[in-house]
Amino acid sequence: VEHSLQGFSTCLFCYGQTGTGKTTTILGKPEPTSEQGLLLRLVTDLFQQVSILGEQVQCRVQIVEVHNERVRDLLTEGNDSQNPEV
């Protein structure tokens, strides 16, 4: 979070075999707070810090899946998700 606020590009990366809990680790559950995944916790912390600073920031999020050497954008619907710009 600190590096993001300093202007550095940051990445949350998860790697592993099918069924090992990658999605749960990244996303978790919205409630209770103790079961939130890394992404929700990081975004919450980021917005809390921005609120404290009282400044405007630009935030860009990209969520991609790499499976069988193919990259898929998980935030885009339709055929555009097949070849995202990474």
Buried (B, 14 or more C-beta within 10 A) or exposed (E): BEEBBEEEEEEEEEEEEEEEEBEEBBBBEEEEEEEBBEBBEBBEBBEEBBEEEEEEEEEEEEBEEEEEEEBBBEEBEEEEBEEBEE
